Amino acid sequence: MSLQTLKRRLGQPTSSGTFGFSGSYADPIRNIDWILITVVVLQSIIGLFNVFSTTHLRLLDQEFDPYFYTQRQAGYVIAAAAVAAIVMALGHEWFRTQVGVLYGGLMLLLVLVLVYGAVRGGARLSFNVPIVSFSLQPAEFMKPIILILIASYFSEASDTKIDWHHFVMSLYIVGAPIGLILLQPDLGSATVIVAGVVGILLVAGARRRYLLMITGLSIVTMGTVMVNGFIGTYQLRRFVSWLHQDSRDKALESVVLQVRFAKRAVSTGGFFGKGYLQGPLTNGKYIPVQFTDFPFSAIAEQFGMLGGGVVIGLFAVMLWRVWRIAQMSRDRFGLYMTCGIFTLMTFQVFQNIGMTLGLTPVSGLPLPFISYGGSHMMSMGIMVGLVQSVHMRRLE
């Protein structure tokens, strides 16, 4: 049976369907990937419990509401769900037509944040929005937009292989926002965007020397930024601390101790963990940014290898569904975009858990759907909505 025949049969109207939906089997609303939705919901719930466990004692010590961060995270989860629903309704093709405007708007925000952004830890990453008490981080929203733009550009190429012209143009498209993000400086967001673009290049058939070139350019760019002093001392210490994790140098102490206690929390959790709210390292406030940068250490200490394995298993299911949706895409644009999202998410999960275990340098990249933060939750909501849109419209 040909694909055209199958689509004609699926396009025939039906009287009713799952959850009372009527219409053809090709209707987008009837093709939501509920497995992916379920996994994301479970991860978000785990994130809420983890935010409370890592913040409530600190807040009590300061005589604040112990549910302050948890309530805010719940609001971020709801906002991310609403954003994902809007993206699913509009469809990834709509974003393809508007991506130029979105890219230009975010480029403007990346410029403005260097001037007017709030300074935290020696970096200007976000704007403070006092009306809603929210920090807007433009780099997070650039992640899905740059993937849409690159996927759209490569899918319009007449050849199935990426030639030199398209590769060079993609460097201009990616290089501009990456340069601005490095100036903030935010090495984590810059590297994860590059990872997503490399994923698209791999699937789009880029030659091996092109991939080696973009890798080399990334290394040279980051090295140049460091040498010329655009990267602050604190960011440089993260790399030095990763190479000398047993150092007792006072200058490296703040970073070294974070990773040391994070690894200790994971290792002392055992198989079953010490119980929810019973982790002495988590409750003892030894890891200052645990609810944003090191959430996996709290999960492993409280729920042990079993709990950590469940979290990693959920990520594996999520990535499996994203990969399957990429394979089912009806066109090259959907395939490239979804593969870019797959690569970006894989890299971000690996980087966050890796820095908790001391395998990678501390980068500040959040653990998707589990770390505290509004911008990253909504950015992930956009990407989940885009992937769902590809799945929902694969039969149209």
MARRO-586093 format. One line per 3 residues: number of its first residue (from 1); their letters; for each residue x, y, z of N, C-alpha, C, O. Coordinates in steps of 0.2 Angstrom, whole numbers. Atoms other than C-alpha are relative to their C-alpha. Layout:
BEGIN
NUM = A = X/Y/Z/X/Y/Z/X/Y/Z/X/Y/Z ~ ...
This chain:
BEGIN
1 = MSL = 4/-6/0/0/0/0/4/6/0/9/7/4 ~ -4/-6/1/7/17/-5/-2/5/6/-7/4/9 ~ 1/-5/-5/9/32/7/-6/4/-2/-10/6/3
4 = QTL = 6/-4/2/-4/41/-3/-6/-3/1/-11/0/3 ~ 7/3/-1/-17/28/-2/-1/-1/7/-7/0/9 ~ 1/0/-8/-14/26/17/-2/7/2/-7/7/6
7 = KRR = 2/-6/-2/-16/45/19/-7/1/-2/-11/4/1 ~ 7/-1/2/-32/45/9/-5/-4/4/-10/-2/6 ~ 4/4/-5/-39/31/20/0/3/7/-6/3/10
10 = LGQ = 0/-3/-7/-34/39/36/-3/7/-1/-6/9/5 ~ 3/-7/1/-41/56/29/-8/-1/0/-11/4/0 ~ 8/1/0/-59/48/29/-2/2/7/0/-1/12
13 = PTS = 3/-2/-7/-70/55/43/-2/-5/3/-5/-10/1 ~ 3/5/-4/-75/45/57/-5/3/5/-5/10/6 ~ 5/-3/-4/-89/48/69/2/2/7/0/7/10
16 = SGT = -2/-2/-6/-80/48/85/7/-4/1/9/-8/-3 ~ -7/3/-1/-63/43/92/2/1/8/-2/2/12 ~ -3/0/-7/-52/43/108/-2/7/3/-1/12/0
19 = FGF = 1/-6/-4/-57/56/121/-6/4/-3/-7/10/-2 ~ 6/-3/3/-73/60/110/2/4/-6/-3/7/-8 ~ -2/-4/6/-63/68/96/-3/-3/-6/-3/-10/-7
22 = SGS = 2/3/6/-71/66/79/4/3/-6/7/8/-5 ~ -3/-2/5/-65/68/62/5/-5/-3/4/-11/-1 ~ -4/5/3/-51/60/52/5/-2/4/7/2/9
25 = YAD = -5/2/-4/-37/50/59/6/4/-1/11/4/3 ~ -6/-5/1/-25/63/52/-1/7/3/4/11/3 ~ 1/-6/-3/-32/77/62/5/1/6/7/-4/9
28 = PIR = -5/0/-5/-18/84/73/-2/-1/7/2/-4/10 ~ 2/2/-7/-28/83/89/0/-7/2/1/-9/8 ~ 0/7/-1/-29/65/87/7/-4/0/7/-10/1
31 = NID = -7/3/1/-10/62/85/5/3/5/11/3/3 ~ -5/-2/-5/-3/69/101/4/-6/3/1/-11/4 ~ -4/5/-3/11/59/108/-1/0/7/3/4/11
34 = WIL = 2/0/-7/4/55/125/6/-3/4/6/-1/10 ~ -6/3/-3/20/45/130/5/6/2/7/7/8 ~ -5/-6/-1/31/61/128/-3/5/5/0/7/9
37 = ITV = 3/-4/-5/18/71/137/0/-2/7/2/2/12 ~ 0/3/-7/17/59/152/7/1/3/8/2/9 ~ -7/-1/-3/36/59/154/2/7/2/5/8/7
40 = VVL = -2/-7/-2/38/78/154/-4/2/6/-1/5/10 ~ 4/-1/-6/24/79/167/3/-3/6/4/0/11 ~ -3/4/-6/32/66/178/7/4/2/8/5/8
43 = QSI = -6/-3/-1/49/75/176/-2/7/4/2/9/8 ~ 1/-7/-3/41/92/181/-3/-1/7/-1/3/11 ~ 3/2/-7/32/84/196/6/-1/4/7/1/10
46 = IGL = -6/2/-4/49/77/202/4/7/1/7/8/6 ~ -3/-6/-1/56/94/199/-3/5/6/1/8/9 ~ 4/-3/-5/43/102/210/2/-2/7/4/2/12
49 = FNV = -2/3/-7/47/90/225/8/2/1/9/3/7 ~ -7/-1/-1/66/93/222/1/7/2/6/8/6 ~ -1/-7/-2/65/112/222/-2/1/7/2/4/11
52 = FST = 2/-1/-7/56/111/239/5/-3/5/7/0/9 ~ -4/3/-4/68/99/246/7/3/1/10/3/6 ~ -6/-3/0/83/109/241/0/8/2/5/11/3
55 = THL = 1/-7/-1/76/126/246/-3/2/7/-2/7/10 ~ 5/-2/-5/64/125/261/4/2/7/2/6/10 ~ -3/-2/-6/77/125/275/4/6/0/5/10/4
58 = RLL = -3/-6/1/87/139/268/-5/6/1/-3/11/4 ~ 5/-5/-1/71/149/267/-2/1/7/-4/7/9 ~ 2/0/-7/66/145/285/5/3/4/4/7/8
61 = DQE = -5/-3/-4/83/150/291/0/8/-1/2/12/3 ~ 0/-7/1/80/167/283/-7/3/1/-9/9/0 ~ 7/-2/-3/62/168/290/-4/2/-6/-8/6/-6
64 = FDP = 4/-1/6/54/167/272/-5/-6/0/-4/-11/3 ~ 4/5/1/40/156/266/4/-6/-3/7/-5/-8 ~ -3/6/2/47/138/264/-2/-2/-7/1/-6/-11
67 = YFY = 3/2/7/36/136/248/1/5/-5/-2/4/-11 ~ -1/-6/4/42/152/240/2/-3/-7/-1/-1/-12 ~ -3/2/7/53/144/226/-5/-6/-3/-5/-6/-9
70 = TQR = 4/5/2/41/129/225/-6/3/-4/-8/0/-9 ~ 6/-3/3/26/140/221/2/3/-6/-2/3/-11 ~ -2/-4/7/36/150/208/1/-6/-5/-1/-5/-11
73 = QAG = -2/5/5/42/134/200/-7/-3/-3/-7/-5/-9 ~ 6/2/3/24/128/199/-3/4/-5/-6/2/-10 ~ 3/-5/5/19/144/190/4/-1/-6/1/0/-12
76 = YVI = -4/1/6/34/141/178/-3/-6/-4/-3/-6/-10 ~ 3/6/3/27/123/175/-6/2/-4/-7/-1/-10 ~ 6/-2/3/10/130/171/1/4/-6/-2/3/-12
79 = AAA = -1/-5/5/17/144/160/3/-4/-6/2/-3/-12 ~ -3/4/6/28/131/150/-5/-5/-3/-5/-6/-9 ~ 5/4/3/13/120/148/-5/4/-5/-6/1/-10
82 = AVA = 4/-4/4/3/134/141/4/2/-7/1/2/-12 ~ -4/-2/6/17/139/129/1/-6/-4/0/-5/-11 ~ 0/6/4/19/121/123/-7/-1/-4/-7/-3/-9
85 = AIV = 7/1/3/0/120/120/-1/5/-6/-4/4/-11 ~ 0/-5/5/1/137/110/4/-2/-6/2/-2/-12 ~ -5/2/5/16/130/100/-3/-6/-4/-3/-6/-10
88 = MAL = 4/6/3/6/114/96/-6/2/-4/-7/-1/-10 ~ 6/-3/3/-9/124/91/2/3/-7/-1/3/-12 ~ -3/-4/6/1/136/79/3/-5/-5/2/-4/-11
91 = GHE = -3/4/4/11/122/72/7/2/-2/9/8/-2 ~ -7/-2/1/30/121/68/1/4/-7/5/7/-8 ~ -1/-3/6/27/127/50/-2/8/1/1/12/-3
94 = WFR = 1/-8/-1/20/144/57/6/3/3/8/8/1 ~ -7/-3/-3/36/146/67/5/1/-6/9/5/-6 ~ -4/-1/6/45/143/51/-1/6/-4/4/9/-6
97 = TQV = 1/-6/4/37/157/42/1/7/4/3/12/1 ~ -2/-6/-4/40/169/57/7/0/3/8/4/7 ~ -6/1/-4/57/163/62/5/6/-1/9/8/3
100 = GVL = -4/-6/1/66/178/54/-1/6/5/3/9/7 ~ 2/-5/-5/56/190/65/2/-2/7/5/3/10 ~ -2/2/-6/59/180/80/7/0/1/10/2/7
103 = YGG = -7/0/-1/77/178/77/3/7/1/7/9/5 ~ -2/-7/0/79/197/74/-1/3/7/3/7/10 ~ 2/-3/-6/70/201/90/4/-3/6/6/1/10
106 = LML = -4/3/-6/80/189/101/7/3/-1/11/4/4 ~ -6/-3/1/96/196/93/0/7/3/5/9/7 ~ 0/-6/-3/91/213/99/0/0/7/3/4/11
109 = LLV = 0/1/-7/87/207/116/7/-2/3/9/-1/8 ~ -6/3/-2/104/198/117/5/6/0/10/6/4 ~ -4/-6/0/112/215/113/-2/5/6/3/7/10
112 = LVL = 2/-4/-6/102/224/126/1/-2/7/3/1/11 ~ -1/3/-7/105/212/140/7/1/2/9/1/8 ~ -7/-2/-1/124/216/138/0/7/3/5/8/7
115 = VYG = 0/-7/-3/119/234/143/-4/1/6/-2/4/11 ~ 5/-1/-5/104/233/154/-2/-6/4/-6/-6/9 ~ 2/6/-3/104/215/160/3/1/7/7/4/9
118 = AVR = -2/0/-7/105/211/179/7/-4/0/8/-9/-3 ~ -7/3/-1/123/207/185/-1/-5/5/-2/-4/11 ~ 0/5/-5/124/190/194/6/-4/-1/7/-7/-7
121 = GGA = -6/4/1/140/181/197/5/2/-5/8/-2/-8 ~ -4/-3/5/149/193/186/-2/-1/-8/2/0/-12 ~ 3/1/6/138/189/171/-7/4/-1/-10/5/4
124 = RLS = 6/-3/2/124/198/162/-4/-5/-4/-3/-5/-10 ~ 3/5/4/112/184/157/-7/2/-1/-10/-1/-6 ~ 8/-1/0/94/191/160/-2/7/2/2/11/5
127 = FNV = 4/-6/-2/82/205/162/-4/-1/6/-7/-7/6 ~ 5/0/-5/73/208/178/-7/3/-2/-7/9/-4 ~ 7/-3/1/54/210/175/-4/1/6/-7/-4/9
130 = PIV = 3/-1/-7/48/218/191/-7/-1/1/-10/-3/6 ~ 7/1/-1/30/217/187/-3/-7/2/-7/-8/6 ~ 2/7/-1/29/198/187/5/-3/4/5/-9/5
133 = SFS = -6/3/-4/45/196/197/3/-6/-4/3/-12/-1 ~ -3/5/4/53/186/183/6/2/-3/7/8/-5 ~ -6/-1/4/70/185/175/0/-3/-7/-1/-9/-7
136 = LQP = 0/2/7/70/184/156/7/-1/-2/11/4/-3 ~ -7/2/3/85/175/149/-1/-1/-8/-3/-6/-10 ~ 0/1/7/86/178/130/3/-6/-3/1/-9/-8
139 = AEF = -4/5/3/99/165/127/-4/-7/0/-4/-11/-4 ~ 4/6/-1/86/151/133/-5/0/-6/-6/-5/-9 ~ 5/0/5/73/157/120/4/-1/-7/1/-2/-12
142 = MKP = -4/0/6/87/158/106/1/-8/-2/2/-9/-8 ~ -1/7/1/89/139/108/-4/-3/-5/-2/-5/-11 ~ 5/3/5/73/133/99/0/4/-7/-1/1/-12
145 = IIL = 1/-4/6/73/148/87/6/-1/-5/5/-2/-11 ~ -6/1/5/91/145/80/-1/-7/-3/1/-8/-9 ~ 1/6/2/86/127/78/-5/0/-6/-4/-3/-11
148 = ILI = 5/0/5/71/131/68/3/4/-6/2/2/-12 ~ -3/-4/6/81/144/57/4/-5/-4/4/-5/-10 ~ -5/4/4/95/132/53/-4/-6/-3/-2/-8/-9
151 = ASY = 3/6/3/83/117/50/-4/3/-7/-4/-1/-12 ~ 3/-3/6/73/128/38/4/2/-5/3/0/-11 ~ -5/-2/5/88/135/29/3/-6/-4/3/-7/-10
154 = FSE = -3/6/3/95/117/26/-5/-4/-4/-4/-7/-9 ~ 6/3/4/78/110/21/-2/3/-7/-4/-1/-11 ~ 2/-3/7/76/122/7/6/0/-5/5/2/-11
157 = ASD = -5/2/5/93/117/-1/-2/-5/-5/-6/-10/-3 ~ 3/5/5/90/108/-17/4/-6/0/1/-11/-2 ~ -4/6/0/104/95/-14/-2/-3/7/-4/0/12
160 = TKI = 0/3/-6/103/82/-1/6/0/5/5/-2/11 ~ -6/-1/-4/120/86/5/2/7/1/0/11/-3 ~ -2/-7/-1/126/102/13/6/2/-4/12/-1/-2
163 = DWH = -6/-2/4/138/111/1/3/6/4/1/8/10 ~ -4/-5/-4/151/124/6/-4/6/1/-3/9/6 ~ 4/-6/-1/139/139/3/-4/0/6/-5/4/10
166 = HFV = 5/0/-5/126/133/14/3/-1/7/1/2/12 ~ -3/1/-7/138/128/28/3/7/2/2/8/8 ~ -3/-6/-1/147/145/27/-6/5/3/-5/8/8
169 = MSL = 5/-4/-2/130/154/28/-3/-2/7/-5/2/11 ~ 2/3/-7/125/143/43/4/3/6/2/4/11 ~ -5/-3/-5/141/149/52/-2/7/2/-2/9/8
172 = YIV = 2/-7/-1/135/167/50/-6/0/4/-7/4/9 ~ 6/0/-3/118/163/56/1/-2/8/-2/1/12 ~ -1/2/-7/124/154/72/5/4/3/5/5/9
175 = GAP = -6/-4/-3/140/164/75/-2/6/3/0/8/8 ~ 2/-6/-3/131/180/78/-3/0/7/-1/3/12 ~ 3/0/-7/120/175/93/5/-4/5/5/-2/11
178 = IGL = -5/4/-4/134/163/99/5/5/3/7/5/9 ~ -5/-5/-2/146/178/100/-3/5/5/1/6/10 ~ 3/-4/-5/134/189/110/-1/-4/6/-1/-1/12
181 = ILL = 1/5/-6/130/174/122/7/0/3/7/-1/10 ~ -7/1/-3/149/172/125/2/6/3/6/6/8 ~ -1/-6/-3/150/190/129/-3/1/7/-1/6/10
184 = QPD = 3/-1/-6/138/189/143/4/-1/7/3/3/11 ~ -1/6/4/147/177/147/-4/-6/2/-6/-7/8 ~ 3/6/-2/137/161/146/2/-6/-5/-1/-7/-10
187 = LGS = -3/6/4/147/146/140/-4/-6/-1/-4/-9/-6 ~ 5/6/0/134/133/144/-5/1/-6/-6/-4/-10 ~ 5/-1/5/121/141/133/3/0/-7/0/-3/-12
190 = ATV = -3/-1/6/133/144/119/2/-8/-3/1/-9/-8 ~ -2/6/2/139/126/119/-6/-5/-2/-5/-9/-6 ~ 6/4/1/122/118/120/-3/2/-7/-6/-3/-10
193 = IVA = 3/-2/7/116/128/104/5/-3/-5/2/-5/-10 ~ -5/3/5/132/122/95/-2/-7/-1/-2/-10/-6 ~ 1/8/0/128/104/100/-7/-1/-4/-7/-6/-8
196 = GVV = 6/1/4/110/106/93/1/1/-8/-2/-3/-12 ~ -1/-2/7/116/114/76/5/-6/-3/3/-8/-8 ~ -4/5/2/129/100/75/-4/-6/-2/-3/-10/-7
199 = GIL = 5/6/2/115/87/76/-3/1/-6/-4/-4/-10 ~ 4/-1/6/106/95/62/5/-1/-6/3/-4/-11 ~ -5/1/6/122/96/51/2/-8/-1/2/-10/-7
202 = LVA = -1/7/0/125/77/55/-6/-3/-5/-4/-7/-9 ~ 6/3/3/107/72/49/0/3/-7/-3/0/-12 ~ 1/-4/7/108/85/34/5/-3/-5/5/-1/-11
205 = GAR = -5/3/5/123/76/27/6/4/-1/9/4/-6 ~ -6/-5/1/137/89/30/6/-5/0/6/-10/3 ~ -6/3/0/154/83/26/4/0/6/3/4/10
208 = RRY = -3/1/-7/165/77/40/5/6/1/6/8/7 ~ -5/-5/-1/178/91/37/-4/6/2/-1/11/6 ~ 4/-6/-3/163/104/40/-1/-1/7/0/4/11
211 = LLM = 1/1/-7/160/96/56/6/1/4/6/4/10 ~ -6/-1/-3/178/96/61/1/8/0/4/10/5 ~ -2/-7/0/179/114/56/-4/4/5/-2/9/8
214 = ITG = 4/-3/-5/164/120/66/2/-1/7/1/3/12 ~ -3/2/-7/171/111/81/6/4/2/7/7/7 ~ -6/-4/-1/188/119/79/-2/8/1/2/11/5
217 = LSI = 2/-7/0/180/136/76/-3/2/7/-2/7/10 ~ 3/-1/-6/170/134/92/6/0/6/5/5/10 ~ -6/0/-5/186/130/102/4/6/0/6/9/5
220 = VTM = -4/-6/1/196/144/95/-4/6/2/-1/11/5 ~ 4/-5/-2/181/156/98/0/1/7/1/6/10 ~ 0/0/-7/180/151/116/7/2/3/7/5/8
223 = GTV = -7/-2/-2/199/152/118/1/7/-1/4/10/4 ~ -2/-7/1/200/169/111/-4/4/5/-1/9/7 ~ 4/-3/-5/186/175/122/3/0/7/3/5/10
226 = MVN = -3/0/-7/195/169/137/6/4/0/8/7/5 ~ -6/-3/0/212/175/132/-1/8/0/3/11/4 ~ 1/-7/0/205/193/129/-4/3/6/-5/9/6
229 = GFI = 3/-3/-6/197/194/146/-8/1/0/-10/4/4 ~ 7/-1/0/179/193/140/-4/-5/5/-9/-4/8 ~ 3/5/-4/176/178/151/3/2/7/9/3/8
232 = GTY = -2/-2/-7/176/182/170/4/-5/3/5/-11/1 ~ -5/4/-4/188/175/183/-4/-6/2/-1/-12/3 ~ 4/5/-3/174/165/190/-1/-6/-5/-1/-12/-3
235 = QLR = 1/5/6/170/156/173/7/-4/-1/6/-10/-2 ~ -7/3/1/189/152/171/1/-5/6/4/-10/4 ~ -1/4/-5/189/145/188/-3/-7/0/-1/-12/2
238 = RFV = 4/6/1/176/132/183/4/-5/-4/4/-11/-2 ~ -4/5/4/188/124/170/6/-2/4/7/-8/4 ~ -6/2/-4/203/125/182/-2/-5/5/1/-10/7
241 = SWL = 2/4/-6/193/117/196/-2/-7/-3/-1/-12/1 ~ 1/7/3/187/103/184/6/-4/-1/6/-10/0 ~ -6/3/1/205/99/180/4/-2/7/8/-6/7
244 = HQD = -3/1/-7/210/100/199/-5/-1/5/-6/4/9 ~ 6/1/-4/195/93/208/2/-1/7/-2/-1/12 ~ -3/1/-7/206/89/223/4/5/3/7/5/8
247 = SRD = -4/-6/-2/214/106/224/-3/3/7/-9/3/8 ~ 2/-4/-6/214/115/241/2/7/-1/2/11/4 ~ -2/-7/1/218/132/233/-6/4/2/-12/2/0
250 = KAL = 5/-4/-2/208/145/241/-4/4/-6/-10/5/-5 ~ 3/-4/6/204/154/224/-5/-5/-3/-9/-2/-6 ~ 4/4/3/196/138/218/-5/-3/5/-9/-7/3
253 = ESV = 4/4/-5/187/133/234/-7/0/-1/-11/-5/0 ~ 7/0/1/170/139/230/-3/-5/-5/-8/-8/-4 ~ 2/4/5/168/129/214/2/-7/2/-2/-12/1
256 = VLQ = -2/6/-1/178/114/220/-4/-3/6/-6/-9/5 ~ 4/2/-5/168/112/236/-7/-2/-2/-10/-7/0 ~ 7/2/3/151/112/226/0/-6/-3/-4/-11/-2
259 = VRF = -1/6/4/157/98/215/1/-6/5/-1/-11/4 ~ -2/5/-5/165/89/230/-6/-3/4/-7/-9/5 ~ 6/2/-4/149/89/240/-6/-3/-4/-9/-7/-2
262 = AKR = 5/3/4/138/85/225/2/-7/-1/-3/-11/-1 ~ -2/6/1/148/70/222/-1/-5/6/-3/-10/6 ~ 1/4/-6/147/65/240/-7/-2/1/-9/-7/4
265 = AVS = 8/1/-1/128/67/240/-2/-6/-4/-6/-10/-2 ~ 2/6/5/127/55/225/3/-7/3/-1/-12/3 ~ -3/6/-2/139/42/232/-3/-2/7/-3/-8/8
268 = TGG = 2/2/-6/132/42/250/-8/-2/0/-10/-4/5 ~ 7/1/0/114/40/244/-1/-8/0/-7/-10/1 ~ 1/7/0/117/21/242/-5/-2/-6/-6/2/-11
271 = FFG = 5/2/5/104/11/232/-7/3/1/-10/5/-4 ~ 7/-3/-1/88/17/240/0/7/3/-6/10/3 ~ 0/-7/-2/93/34/247/-1/0/7/-2/-5/11
274 = KGY = 1/-2/-7/91/42/264/-7/2/1/-8/4/7 ~ 7/-2/-2/73/47/262/-1/7/-2/3/11/-2 ~ 2/-7/2/64/62/256/1/5/6/-2/4/11
277 = LQG = -2/-6/-5/70/78/266/4/-3/5/5/0/10 ~ -4/2/-5/82/67/275/7/0/-2/12/-3/2 ~ -7/0/2/98/70/265/4/5/4/2/11/3
280 = PLT = -4/-5/-4/111/79/277/3/5/-4/4/10/-2 ~ -4/-4/4/121/86/263/-5/5/-4/-4/11/-5 ~ 5/-5/3/105/93/254/-3/5/5/-3/11/4
283 = NGK = 3/-4/-5/97/99/270/5/5/4/3/10/6 ~ -5/-3/-4/114/105/277/2/7/-4/6/10/-2 ~ -2/-6/4/115/119/263/7/0/-2/10/5/-3
286 = YIP = -7/0/2/132/113/257/1/1/-7/7/3/-9 ~ 0/-1/7/128/115/239/-4/6/-2/-10/5/-2 ~ 4/-6/1/123/133/236/-5/1/-5/-11/3/-4
289 = VQF = 4/-1/6/115/132/219/-3/-7/-2/-4/-9/-8 ~ 2/7/1/108/114/221/-7/0/-4/-7/-5/-8 ~ 7/0/3/90/118/215/0/2/-7/-4/1/-11
292 = TDF = 0/-2/7/96/126/199/6/-4/-4/4/-7/-9 ~ -5/3/4/113/118/194/1/-7/2/3/-11/-2 ~ -2/7/-2/115/102/204/-7/-4/3/-6/-7/8
295 = PFS = 6/3/-2/97/95/206/1/-8/1/-2/-11/5 ~ -1/7/0/103/77/202/3/-2/7/2/-8/9 ~ -4/2/-6/114/77/218/-6/-1/6/-5/-6/10
298 = AIA = 5/0/-5/98/80/229/-4/-7/-1/-6/-10/3 ~ 4/6/1/88/66/220/4/-6/2/1/-11/5 ~ -4/6/-2/103/54/222/1/-1/7/1/-7/9
301 = EQF = -1/1/-7/105/57/240/-6/-2/3/-6/-6/8 ~ 6/2/-4/87/56/245/-3/-7/-3/-6/-10/1 ~ 3/6/3/82/42/233/5/-5/-3/3/-10/-6
304 = GML = -5/5/2/98/33/229/1/-1/-7/-2/3/-11 ~ -1/2/7/103/24/214/-6/-1/-4/-7/0/-10 ~ 6/2/2/86/18/212/-4/7/-3/-7/7/-9
307 = GGG = 3/-6/2/79/36/211/3/4/-6/0/6/-10 ~ -4/-2/6/93/42/200/-1/-3/-6/-2/0/-12 ~ 1/4/6/90/28/188/-7/1/-3/-7/1/-9
310 = VVI = 6/-1/3/72/32/187/0/7/-4/-3/7/-9 ~ -1/-6/4/76/50/182/3/-1/-6/1/2/-11 ~ -4/1/7/89/45/169/-5/-4/-4/-5/-3/-10
313 = GLF = 4/4/4/76/32/163/-5/4/-3/-7/3/-9 ~ 5/-4/2/63/45/161/3/5/-6/0/6/-11 ~ -3/-4/5/75/56/151/1/-5/-6/1/-3/-12
316 = AVM = -1/5/6/79/40/140/-6/-1/-4/-6/-1/-10 ~ 6/1/4/61/38/136/-2/6/-4/-4/6/-9 ~ 1/-6/3/59/56/132/4/1/-6/1/3/-12
319 = LWR = -5/-1/6/74/56/120/-2/-5/-5/-2/-4/-11 ~ 2/5/5/68/40/112/-6/2/-4/-7/1/-10 ~ 6/-3/4/51/48/108/2/5/-5/-1/5/-10
322 = VWR = -2/-5/5/59/63/101/3/-3/-6/2/-1/-12 ~ -3/3/6/70/52/90/-5/-3/-5/-4/-3/-11 ~ 5/3/4/55/42/84/-4/5/-4/-6/3/-9
325 = IAQ = 4/-5/4/45/57/80/4/3/-6/2/5/-11 ~ -4/-2/5/60/63/70/0/-5/-6/0/-2/-12 ~ 0/5/5/60/47/60/-7/0/-4/-7/-2/-10
328 = MSR = 7/0/3/41/49/57/-2/7/-4/-7/7/-6 ~ 1/-7/3/43/67/51/-2/-1/-8/1/-5/-11 ~ 2/0/7/34/70/34/5/4/-5/4/3/-11
331 = DRF = -5/-4/5/48/82/27/6/1/4/7/0/10 ~ -7/-1/-2/66/87/29/0/5/6/4/5/10 ~ 0/-6/-5/62/103/39/-2/-3/7/2/-2/12
334 = GLY = 2/3/-6/53/93/53/5/-5/2/7/-6/8 ~ -6/5/-2/67/79/53/6/4/3/8/2/8 ~ -6/-4/-2/81/92/54/-1/3/7/3/3/12
337 = MTC = 2/-3/-6/72/102/68/0/-4/6/3/-3/11 ~ 1/5/-5/68/87/78/6/-3/2/8/-4/8 ~ -6/3/-2/85/80/77/4/5/4/8/3/8
340 = GIF = -3/-6/-4/92/97/83/-2/0/7/2/1/11 ~ 3/-1/-7/81/97/98/2/-7/4/4/-6/9 ~ -3/7/-3/86/78/101/7/1/3/9/0/8
343 = TLM = -7/-1/-2/104/83/101/1/5/6/5/4/10 ~ 0/-5/-5/102/98/111/-2/-2/7/2/-1/12 ~ 2/3/-7/92/89/125/5/-5/2/6/-5/8
346 = TFQ = -4/5/-2/104/75/125/7/3/3/9/1/9 ~ -6/-3/-2/119/86/127/-1/4/7/3/3/11 ~ 1/-4/-6/111/97/141/-1/-5/6/1/-4/11
349 = VFQ = 0/5/-5/106/81/151/6/-3/2/8/-3/8 ~ -7/3/-1/123/74/149/4/5/4/8/3/9 ~ -5/-5/-3/132/90/154/-2/2/7/2/2/11
352 = NIG = 2/-2/-6/121/94/169/2/-6/5/4/-5/10 ~ -1/6/-5/122/76/177/8/-1/0/10/-3/5 ~ -7/1/0/140/75/171/4/5/5/9/3/8
355 = MTL = -3/-5/-5/145/91/181/-1/-2/7/3/-1/11 ~ 1/2/-7/137/84/196/4/-6/2/6/-7/8 ~ -5/6/-2/148/68/195/7/2/-1/11/-2/0
358 = GLT = -7/-2/1/163/78/191/3/-2/-7/9/-2/-8 ~ -2/3/6/164/71/173/1/6/-5/5/6/-10 ~ -1/-5/4/162/88/165/1/7/4/-1/7/10
361 = PVS = -1/-6/-4/166/106/170/-7/3/2/-12/2/-2 ~ 7/-3/-2/152/116/179/-1/6/-5/3/10/-6 ~ 2/-5/6/143/126/166/-6/4/2/-7/9/-1
364 = GLP = 6/-4/-1/127/132/174/-6/-2/-4/-12/1/-3 ~ 6/3/4/116/122/162/-5/-3/4/-3/-8/8 ~ 5/3/-4/99/117/170/-1/-7/-2/0/-9/-8
367 = LPF = 2/7/2/93/99/170/-7/1/-2/-12/3/2 ~ 6/-2/3/78/100/159/-6/-3/4/-6/-8/6 ~ 6/1/-4/61/101/168/1/-1/7/-4/-2/11
370 = ISY = -1/2/-7/69/97/185/3/6/3/1/8/9 ~ -3/-5/-3/80/112/188/-5/6/1/-10/7/-3 ~ 4/-6/-1/72/128/195/2/5/-5/7/6/-7
373 = GGS = -2/-5/5/70/142/182/-6/1/-5/-9/-4/-7 ~ 6/-2/4/56/151/172/2/0/-8/-1/-3/-12 ~ -2/0/7/66/154/155/1/-6/-2/-1/-8/-8
376 = HMM = -2/7/2/73/137/154/-6/-5/-1/-7/-9/-5 ~ 6/4/0/56/129/158/-4/2/-7/-7/-3/-10 ~ 4/-2/6/47/139/144/4/-1/-6/1/-3/-11
379 = SMG = -3/2/6/61/136/132/-1/-7/-2/-2/-9/-7 ~ 2/7/1/59/117/135/-7/-1/-2/-8/-6/-6 ~ 7/1/2/40/119/133/0/2/-7/-4/-2/-11
382 = IMV = 0/-1/7/43/127/116/3/-6/-4/0/-8/-9 ~ -3/5/4/54/113/110/-4/-6/1/-5/-10/-4 ~ 5/5/-1/42/100/117/-6/1/-5/-8/-4/-8
385 = GLV = 5/-2/4/28/109/108/2/-1/-8/-3/-3/-12 ~ -2/1/7/38/109/91/0/-7/-2/-2/-9/-7 ~ -1/7/1/42/91/93/-7/-3/-1/-9/-7/-6
388 = QSV = 7/2/0/23/87/96/-3/2/-6/-7/-2/-9 ~ 3/-3/6/18/98/81/2/-5/-6/-2/-6/-10 ~ -2/4/5/29/87/70/-4/-7/0/-6/-9/-5
391 = HMR = 3/7/-1/21/71/77/-8/1/-2/-11/-3/-5 ~ 7/-1/1/3/78/76/-2/1/-7/-7/0/-10 ~ 1/-2/7/5/84/58/3/-5/-5/4/-3/-11
394 = RLE = -3/5/4/14/69/51/-4/-3/-6/-1/-5/-11 ~ 4/4/4/-1/62/42/-4/5/-5/-8/3/-9 ~ 3/-5/4/-7/79/34/2/-1/-7/-1/3/-11
